[in-house]
């Protein structure tokens, strides 16, 4: 898993350069800003689902792992 994060982290700058070259600057901006917004939102969803586990799955629902 760490290798995947390292590999994607190394290619981030080249991905921005390719996006600017191939597309308009607006698309390149969306490429950069999108993950910066997406990751915290997904973490918020996971946190809220974890907090509401009993309400979502009931008392006899899925056991915590």
N, C-alpha and C positions, 0 to 999 in steps of 0.2 A: 504494500500500500504506500509506503514512504517513497518507493521508487517512482510510482505513478505521479505523486505530488511533486517530486523533484523534477521529473521529466516535463510536466506541464508548466512548472514554474520557470524553467529555463527557456521555454519557447514562447513565453508570453509577449516579450518585446517584438519578436519577429512576427508574431500573429498580428500585432497592432500595425506594424509596418506594411504587412501584406494587405490588411483591411483598408488602410489609407490609400494604398496604391491601386487596389482593385475596385474599390467602391468610393462613394462620396464620403466626405468627412463626417457627415451625420451618422452613417452606418458604422464608421470606425469609433465614433463616440459611444454609440449604443453597445458596441462590442466591449468596450472598456468599462462602461458604467453598469451594464447589465449584470454581470456577476457580482459587482460590489453591492447591488441592491438585492439580488436574488438570494445570496447566501444568508444574510441576516433574516430575511423573510422566512426562508425554509427552516432556519433554526427556531424562529418564533413559533412556527406551526408545530414542530416537533415538541417544543417545550410545552405548548398549550395542550397538545394531545396527551402528553405524559401526565400533566396535572389533572386532566379531565378523564383519566383512564376508567375510574369507577363509574362515572356517569355514562361513558360511551359503551363500555363492555359489561356493565353490571357487576355485582359483588362476586358472582361465580364465573366471571369471564376469564380472560386470558391471564395466566399467572405472570407476574413480573419476572424478567430474566436478569 
